[in-house]
Amino acid sequence: MSVVGFNAGDARVLTQMIDHHLAAEHQTNFRGTTTTPLEGPFIHVAKTRAGGVPARSGTTLGSAYVDVHSSIDGKLVDKSLEILAYNIASSAVAGEVYIVIGLSGFGDWLVLVEDCGS
């Protein structure tokens, strides 16, 4: 393959980068469903809604939608983005609290930290 303005080595690297990007756009997770990878970061601050996130029951994780926030000039700002977060803990996450969520290797957002207050 030749790419105008690139030598053979650069064209090969560029082709590999494009192939890698296209493959990443259509990854199949362990459930057999196609996912689209997100741009980093893979950890977010979020706020639970009034009902919180239910506790895990046996091997079934609790789950609820949470609202992603970011830190802008030292203040948490709602980004108008909701993510389904899973709770692996045996106790529920309270409602209307800030949490930290992280993306697992299988594509699930897991509650990592809950702001329990004082």
N, C-alpha and C positions, 0 to 999 in steps of 0.2 A: 504494500500500500504506500502511496505517496501522498503527502500533504504539502501543498504549496508553501514554501517558506520554511519548512522543517527538514532537517536531515533525517536519515532513516532511523536513527536511535531515538530522536525526539518524537518522530511520528509513532514509533512503537509504544513509547511511554504514554503518549496522548491517547492512542487507541486503547491501551490497557486501562487508563483512567476512565474513559467513556464506557468501556465494557463493565468495569466495576460499578460505576454509577448506575448504569441501566439494570444490572443484576440486583443492586441494593434497592432499587425502586419497587421490585416485585419479589421480595423475599417471602418464603413460605415458612410460617412458624410451626411449632411442634403440633399444633392442632390441625394443620393442613390448610389453614386459611392464609390468603395473601395479605401482607402488611406493607405499608409504606413507612420507611424509617423517618423519624423526626430529626430535624436539625437540633443539635445540642442547645442548651444543656439538658442533661438527663435527670436532673434533680430540680424540683420546683417548690416554691412556697405556695400553699393553697389554703383556702378557708372552707371549712365544712359548712353545709347548709343546716337549717334548723334541726333536722333529724339526725345529724351526725353520720357516722359510719358504723353500722352494726358490727358486733363481735363475730369472730369465727365460730362456727358450730361444727364440731368434729373436724372433717376435712374440707368443709364448705366455707370459703372465705366470705366475710361480710363485705358488702360493696355499696357505694353510693357515689353520686356525682359531686365533685368539689369544684370550686372556682379558683383558677390559677391567678396568683398575684406576682408582681415583681417589685423589686426595691428601686425606687427612683428618688434620688436626692434624700435618701434615708427614710423614705416613707413607703409603706406597702400600698400598691395600686392594683386594683382589679383589672385584669387583662381581657375580660369578656371572653374567656376560654374555659370551657368545662371539660373535665377529665373524669372518667370512671376510675375511682381509686378502690383498691382492695385492702382489707384489714386482716392481717394474719394473727392478730392478738385475740386472746380469749375474753377481752373486755372491749366494750364499744368505745369509739372515739366520740367525744362530746360534740354537740352542735354549736355552730357559730364560733369555732376556735381555729387558730392557725395551725397548720400541720406542714411537715415536709414530706413530699412524695418522691419516690425514685423509680426509674424504669428498670424492670427486671430483664434478664437475658431472654425471657420468653415473650416480652412485649406487654407485660402487665404493669400498671402503676400501683406501687405498694406504699402504704402509709409507713413511714420510717420514724417520724417523731411527731408527738402531739404536744401542743402548748397546754400544760395542765394548770397554769396560773399559780397563784400563791395559796 
